[in-house]
Amino acid sequence: MGRGEFRPCPTFINVPVIVCDVGPRDGLQNEAKILEPAVRAVLCDALAVAGVKRVEAASFVKPTLVPQMDGAEEVMARLHRQEGTVYAGLVLNEKGYDRALAAGVDEVHYAFAATDEFGMRNQNATIEQGLQTALALVARARADRMPITVTLSVAFGCPFEGPVPPKRVLAIVEALMGVPPDEICLADTIGVGVPSQVHELVRGARASGASVGAHFHNTRNTGYANAVAALEEGVVSLDASVGGAGGCPFAPKATGNIATEDLVYLLRGLGVDTGINLDALIETSRWLGSQLGKELPGMLARAGDYPAKTGS
């Protein structure tokens, strides 16, 4: 093997994992500049054309609470849907579920918190209330033949209550398996997790019978190491945001998700075929930065792909 060639890690060759781009939702919900629904739809289109198989296209929440997400129905109506791409919508309650269903989402994502304090500030619900809503929504989704993912936010640490005991997180997962969703996503909402936590939580969640996904923010520069740890434990999906944009309006100092293009570069080097066109994804990242009027945190759009393509 010559210099500059990739040497895929045998551990990950042919490992199936879906990269879900949450940029149109999580990536934009904390931005000072609000992008119109038409622009957000263009972002979704660009991600789908690049080969992203799952896009979190919109958030069906009160626009008074998150004005950046106003016009979710318009976003969905303006999509130029690509075959093979699933367009998901985030909901926080049954009203949001009704809106998402009516807007034509392919998949529902419901999120609730692993701590009472964050849950009350984020969606006015305790852990128990969030869990009961989750079970009710999964039951409804089953009846509606609608795929549903339940995301457990602040699973690795809370900005208000501090470290979250793994036993609590896994107990919530066990309770969710009473009416199993299609997937349970463990979210490091404020970017405090480290790989040892990821191994423990993903392994424990999978032991309960769950299909597990993971959602990492890169606030403390551990997001990519955490993604590899999650991959080692057999997650079925990894969330990321194009350009590394993002943050939570209800979590102080929470910065963006791991960048989709950086994650895809990493996965490619590990031998994981995501089916995503990295050049197109990099261009989408740069375009989004121009729309927001700033350089985004992702590194690959700055440095370029490697090995660099040369002329013939």
C-alpha positions in Angstrom: 0.0 0.0 0.0 1.5 3.3 -1.1 1.7 6.5 0.9 -1.5 8.5 1.0 -3.7 5.5 0.6 -6.4 4.7 3.2 -6.0 1.5 5.2 -9.5 0.7 6.4 -9.8 -0.7 9.9 -11.0 -4.4 9.5 -13.2 -3.9 12.5 -15.6 -1.6 10.6 -15.5 -2.9 7.0 -19.1 -3.3 5.8 -20.5 -2.1 9.1 -24.0 -0.7 8.3 -24.6 2.7 9.9 -26.9 5.5 8.8 -25.7 9.1 9.0 -28.6 11.3 9.9 -28.0 15.0 9.1 -29.8 17.1 11.7 -28.5 20.4 10.3 -31.8 21.8 9.1 -33.2 21.4 12.6 -30.5 21.1 15.3 -28.0 23.0 13.2 -30.2 26.0 12.8 -32.3 26.2 15.9 -29.7 28.2 17.9 -28.5 30.5 15.1 -28.9 34.2 15.5 -29.7 34.5 11.8 -33.1 32.9 10.9 -33.3 31.2 7.6 -36.6 31.2 5.8 -38.4 27.9 5.2 -37.6 28.0 1.5 -33.9 28.2 2.3 -34.1 25.4 4.8 -35.8 23.3 2.2 -33.0 24.0 -0.2 -30.6 22.7 2.5 -32.6 19.5 2.8 -32.5 19.1 -0.9 -28.7 19.5 -1.1 -28.2 17.0 1.7 -30.4 14.5 -0.1 -28.6 15.0 -3.4 -25.3 14.4 -1.7 -26.6 11.0 -0.6 -27.6 11.6 3.0 -30.1 8.8 3.8 -31.8 10.5 6.7 -32.4 14.2 7.1 -34.1 15.8 10.1 -35.9 18.4 8.0 -38.0 20.3 10.5 -39.0 20.8 14.1 -42.7 21.0 14.9 -42.4 23.1 18.0 -43.9 26.5 19.0 -42.3 29.2 16.9 -42.6 31.5 19.9 -40.1 29.3 21.7 -37.8 28.5 18.8 -38.4 31.1 16.1 -35.7 29.6 13.9 -38.0 26.6 13.3 -41.1 28.5 12.2 -42.7 27.3 9.0 -42.0 23.6 9.4 -45.0 22.7 7.2 -43.7 25.0 4.5 -40.3 23.3 4.6 -41.9 19.9 4.1 -44.1 21.2 1.3 -41.1 22.7 -0.6 -38.9 19.6 -0.5 -37.8 17.9 -3.8 -37.8 14.5 -2.3 -35.0 12.1 -3.4 -35.7 8.4 -3.5 -33.8 6.7 -0.7 -33.8 9.7 1.6 -36.0 9.6 4.8 -37.3 13.1 5.8 -37.9 13.2 9.6 -39.5 15.7 11.8 -38.8 16.4 15.5 -41.7 16.6 17.9 -41.9 17.3 21.6 -45.6 16.4 22.3 -48.7 15.0 20.8 -49.7 18.3 19.1 -46.3 18.3 17.4 -46.9 14.7 16.3 -50.2 15.6 14.7 -48.6 18.5 12.8 -45.7 16.3 11.6 -48.0 13.6 10.4 -50.2 16.1 8.5 -47.1 17.7 7.0 -46.0 14.4 5.4 -42.9 13.4 7.4 -41.4 9.9 6.7 -40.4 9.4 10.3 -41.0 11.0 13.6 -38.3 11.9 16.1 -39.5 12.5 19.7 -37.1 13.8 22.3 -37.2 14.1 26.1 -34.7 14.7 28.8 -32.9 12.3 31.2 -33.1 15.0 34.0 -36.1 16.7 35.4 -34.5 20.2 35.4 -33.5 20.1 31.7 -36.9 18.6 30.8 -38.8 21.3 32.6 -36.8 24.1 31.0 -36.8 22.5 27.5 -40.4 21.2 27.2 -42.0 21.7 30.6 -42.0 18.0 31.4 -40.3 15.8 34.0 -38.6 12.6 33.2 -41.7 10.6 34.0 -44.0 12.9 32.0 -41.6 12.7 29.0 -41.5 8.9 29.3 -45.3 8.7 29.3 -45.5 10.9 26.2 -42.9 8.8 24.5 -44.9 5.6 25.2 -48.1 7.2 24.0 -46.5 8.5 20.8 -44.8 5.2 20.0 -48.2 3.5 20.4 -49.8 6.0 18.0 -46.9 5.7 15.5 -47.4 1.9 15.5 -51.1 2.4 14.7 -50.2 5.0 12.0 -47.4 2.8 10.5 -45.1 5.7 11.1 -41.4 4.9 12.0 -40.4 6.6 15.3 -37.1 7.3 17.0 -37.1 8.3 20.7 -34.1 10.5 21.6 -33.0 10.7 25.2 -31.4 14.2 25.6 -28.7 15.1 28.2 -28.0 11.4 28.5 -24.3 12.0 29.2 -24.6 15.1 31.4 -26.9 18.0 32.2 -26.1 21.7 32.3 -28.3 22.1 35.4 -28.0 18.9 37.4 -24.5 17.8 36.4 -23.4 14.2 35.6 -26.3 11.9 34.9 -26.0 8.4 36.4 -25.7 5.7 33.8 -28.2 3.5 35.8 -30.8 6.2 35.4 -30.3 6.4 31.6 -30.5 2.7 31.2 -33.6 2.5 33.5 -35.3 4.9 31.1 -34.3 2.8 28.2 -35.7 -0.3 29.8 -39.0 1.6 30.4 -39.1 2.7 26.8 -38.8 -0.9 25.7 -42.2 -1.5 27.2 -43.6 -0.1 23.9 -40.4 -0.3 21.8 -39.7 2.5 19.3 -37.9 1.7 16.1 -34.8 3.3 17.5 -33.5 4.9 20.8 -31.0 7.7 20.3 -28.7 8.6 23.1 -27.8 12.3 22.9 -24.9 14.1 24.4 -26.7 17.4 24.2 -24.1 19.6 25.7 -21.0 17.7 24.6 -19.6 16.5 27.9 -19.3 12.7 27.2 -16.2 10.7 26.7 -15.8 7.2 25.0 -15.9 5.2 28.3 -19.4 6.6 28.9 -20.4 5.9 25.3 -19.3 2.2 25.6 -21.2 1.8 28.8 -24.5 3.4 27.7 -24.7 2.0 24.2 -23.7 -1.5 25.4 -26.3 -1.3 28.2 -29.0 0.0 25.9 -28.4 -2.6 23.3 -28.5 -5.3 26.0 -32.2 -4.2 26.6 -33.0 -5.2 23.0 -33.0 -1.6 21.6 -31.7 -0.5 18.2 -29.5 2.3 19.4 -28.4 5.5 17.7 -26.1 8.3 19.0 -26.1 12.1 18.8 -22.9 13.9 19.8 -22.1 17.6 20.1 -18.4 18.6 19.9 -18.4 21.2 22.6 -15.3 19.8 24.3 -13.8 18.2 21.2 -14.7 14.6 22.1 -17.6 14.2 19.6 -15.6 12.2 17.0 -13.9 9.9 19.5 -17.4 9.3 20.9 -18.7 8.5 17.5 -16.0 5.8 17.0 -16.8 4.4 20.4 -20.5 4.2 19.5 -19.6 2.5 16.2 -17.6 -0.1 18.1 -20.7 -0.8 20.3 -22.9 -1.4 17.3 -25.0 1.7 16.9 -27.3 1.7 13.8 -27.2 5.5 13.3 -25.1 8.6 14.0 -26.4 12.1 14.0 -24.4 15.0 12.7 -24.9 18.5 11.4 -23.5 19.8 8.1 -20.7 22.3 8.9 -20.9 21.4 12.6 -23.6 24.0 13.1 -25.9 23.8 16.0 -26.6 24.1 19.7 -29.5 24.1 22.1 -31.4 27.2 23.0 -32.1 25.8 26.4 -28.5 24.6 27.2 -26.0 27.3 28.1 -22.7 27.2 26.1 -23.8 24.1 24.1 -22.1 24.4 20.7 -22.7 22.5 17.5 -23.0 18.9 16.6 -20.1 16.9 15.1 -19.9 18.0 11.4 -21.4 15.6 8.9 -18.6 16.0 6.4 -16.0 15.4 9.1 -17.8 12.4 10.3 -18.2 10.9 6.8 -14.4 11.5 6.2 -13.7 9.6 9.4 -16.1 6.8 8.6 -14.6 6.4 5.1 -11.2 6.1 6.5 -12.5 3.3 8.8 -13.9 1.4 5.9 -17.6 2.4 6.5 -19.4 3.1 3.2 -22.1 5.7 4.0 -23.1 6.2 0.3 -22.5 10.0 0.8 -20.7 12.1 -1.8 -18.2 13.9 0.3 -17.4 16.6 -2.3 -21.1 17.5 -2.5 -21.4 17.5 1.2 -18.4 19.9 1.6 -20.0 22.3 -0.9 -23.2 22.2 1.0 -21.3 23.0 4.2 -19.7 26.0 2.5 -23.0 27.1 1.1 -24.7 27.0 4.5 -21.9 29.1 6.0 -22.5 31.7 3.3 -26.2 31.7 4.1 -25.5 32.2 7.8 -22.8 34.8 7.1 -20.0 33.0 8.9 -17.4 30.2 8.8 -18.9 27.1 10.3 -16.9 24.9 12.8 -16.4 21.9 10.6 -12.8 21.3 9.6 -13.0 19.4 6.4 -14.6 22.3 4.5 -11.7 24.4 5.5 -8.9 21.9 4.9 -10.3 20.0 1.9 -10.5 16.3 1.3 -7.4 14.1 1.4 -5.9 12.7 -0.6 -6.5 15.8 -2.7 -7.7 15.3 -6.2 -5.1 16.2 -8.8 -5.5 17.0 -12.5 -4.6 14.3 -15.1 
